[in-house]
Amino acid sequence: MLTAGEGQRLRPLTTKRSKSLLMIAGRPVLQYIIDSLIENDIRDIVIVVGHGREDLIDHFQMGGDQGVRIRYVVQHKQEGVEHAILTAKDELEGEENFLLVYGDVLVEPEMVTRTLSNHATMGGEVTMLVTLVSNPEQFGTVKIGPNGIVEKLVEKGGPERYVSNYAVAGVSVFSTKILPLLEKYGSMELSFEEFIKDGNQVSASVWEKEWAEFTWPWDILKANRIVMDRLLKGKGSYIAESADIHSSVVIEGSVYIGEGSIVRPNTTLRGPIYIGKNVYVGNNSLIRDYSCLCDGVRIGYAVEMRNSMVFERVNVGRMTYLADSIIGADTCIEAGAQLWNWRPGSEPLYLTQESEEVQIPLRKFGVIVGDNVVIGVNASIYPATRIGENSVISAGCVVQEDIPPCSHVILKQKLEIVERKDLTGCD
């Protein structure tokens, strides 16, 4: 499993955090992958770690609590997928095949099942799960010939670098015969070219259901929706016995409420939503439409939240509005703050990545807030804005641009008191 990448496009959420530790419906991405492997009776797992590895290893340890064996291999410098695979070469000694899973893909059990099954029936040396996408320039793609045989693989590389709309979907069975070629070329594309030329069969297994790879911040909201639908749709609600839900709380649709959580009077929960353990939701709030509150979150009086992912131990003050946003752990959003998700006139939204402006493929998208941020009373944050970790936005500020990490944003104003000339008799 590959988890070493730095996740530059997901910052500030991945400044120190591995992409595999991003929270989806209250659990890390990597937990969904491990669960999918367990359901397919795969319990010997090698994880290539790099960026953010300390917290990842601390969280999952050696896998004993989950009934799996986890071994870690460190990729000290992130030099691509090929280098990551070769970093784990010694762990593959004596194996004919190995299952390769990307740690930044939302993997469902059926994705693994289908790849393994098709590998057994199609008889190739490699079987790759692929899926149709509308933006192939952002993925590695394959050209598929008759009977599902892959004729060419092209690595991710921009508008001119794709051969079809079939993207590599992050789950593959590889023959260890590929390893010497990866060492020789240092390129997956060139290695596959020679591998196929030498008469080895590479097969494609098509995944036609929803799929999420974590490349951009909005992918987190997409994955959150997929998981919530899987967890709650058609299955009703789950409310832990130890949760304290006031009798006046209105619950519409399916909700998940974890142990020790409290929901105060006159609040409306409009599912699907996820509320983790030991969460507090204050009076008269409205939590709706795929919102996720991770463990230890506290929501004040009359807060409205829509389709937002809130990481652990976040405090949201009274009368705050939060929509289509992602909030990093241990952040404090003070009373009356407004985190917007649209511009007047519904103008397209863009995210600045280095020197490039990327159009967000959503009509509405809110704010991305890093860990340990303070957003002051009555501050307003415009949509598609990133607030770097450890920053402070002072009360009343209107923020319309990205804020670098460890910044203090201060509103400076001049207060003038003048005599009114339109009145008499004020003595």
C-alpha positions, 0 to 999 in steps of 0.5 A, a space after each residue: 500500500 502506498 501512502 508516502 505522497 505529500 498531497 500538495 494540492 490538499 494543503 493546508 489539510 496535509 501540511 503535516 498529515 498523510 493523505 491516508 489520515 484525512 477524515 471521511 465520515 469520522 474515520 481515516 481513509 486508510 481505515 476504509 482500505 484496511 477494512 476492505 482488505 480484511 473483508 477479502 481475507 488479506 491480512 498481511 499488509 506492507 505500507 510504504 510511508 513517508 510524509 506524515 508517517 509518525 501519526 499514521 504509524 502511531 494510529 495503526 501500530 502493527 495492526 494487532 488490534 484489527 487482526 492484521 499484520 502491518 509492516 512499514 517501509 519508509 520512502 524518505 524522498 517522495 520520487 513517485 509510484 515506481 520508487 515507492 514500489 521498489 522501496 518495498 521490494 525486499 518485503 516481496 521476496 519470494 512472492 509471485 504476485 502482490 496487490 497494490 493499493 494506493 492510499 489516497 483512494 477510497 477503496 470499497 471491499 468490492 473493488 478489491 474483490 473484483 480485481 482479484 476475481 478478474 485476475 484469476 479468470 482473465 489469466 494475465 500477469 497484471 490486472 488493473 482496476 480502471 474507471 471512466 472519468 470526465 477529466 482524464 488529464 488528471 489521472 494515469 490512463 489506459 488504452 483497452 483493446 478487445 477482451 479487456 486487454 490493456 494495450 498501453 498505459 500513460 502516466 498522469 501528465 496534463 492535457 496532452 497526456 492521456 490515451 482514453 477516459 479510463 483512469 487507473 483506479 488505485 487497485 491492481 494485482 502485479 506480477 513481481 516480474 515488473 520489478 526489474 523493469 521498474 528498476 531499469 526504467 524508473 517509469 511505470 509507463 516505459 516499464 509497461 510498454 516493455 512488459 506488454 511488448 515481451 508478451 505479458 498480458 495486462 488486463 483491465 477490470 472496469 469499476 462502474 460505480 462512484 469512485 474518489 481519489 484524493 487529489 483536491 479538497 473537494 474530493 474529500 466532500 465527494 468521498 464523504 457523500 459516498 461513504 454516508 450513502 453506503 453507511 446510511 442510505 436505506 438502513 435508517 439511523 443509528 443512535 448510540 445508547 449513551 447519546 443524549 438527544 433531547 425530545 424536542 430535537 427534529 430528526 429528518 432522514 438518516 443520521 449516525 450519532 456516536 457514543 456520549 454525544 449530546 444534542 440540545 433542544 430545538 435542533 434539527 438534524 437533517 440527514 444524511 449526517 454523521 456525528 461522532 463520539 462525545 460531540 456537543 450540538 447546542 440549542 436551535 442549530 441546523 445540521 444538514 446535508 452530508 455534514 460530518 462532525 468528528 469526535 469531540 466537536 462542539 457546536 454552539 447555539 443556532 449554528 447552521 452547517 451544510 455539507 461540511 467535514 469538521 475534523 476532531 475537537 473543533 469548536 464552532 461558536 454560536 450563530 455561525 454559518 458553515 457550508 461546503 467547507 472542510 475544517 482541520 482539527 483543533 480549530 476554533 471558529 468563534 461566534 457569528 463567523 460566516 464561511 461562504 460557499 458561493 459568489 454573487 451571480 454564481 460566478 465560477 470558483 477557482 482555487 489557486 495552486 502555485 501559479 495556476 488557477 484551477 476551476 472548481 468543478 462545483 457550483 458551490 464550494 466553501 472554505 478549507 481551514 487548516 489545523 489549529 486555526 482561530 477564526 474570530 467573532 463575526 469574521 467572513 471568509 469568502 468561498 474557495 479560500 484556504 486558511 493555513 494552519 496555526 493562523 489567527 483571523 481577528 474579529 470582523 475581518 473579511 477574508 477574500 484570499 488565501 492566508 499562509 500558515 502561521 499568519 495573524 490577520 488583523 482588521 485595522 480601522 479608524 474610528 472617527 467621532 464628529 458632531 452632528 450638524 443636523 440637530 439642535 438642542 443637544 446640550 
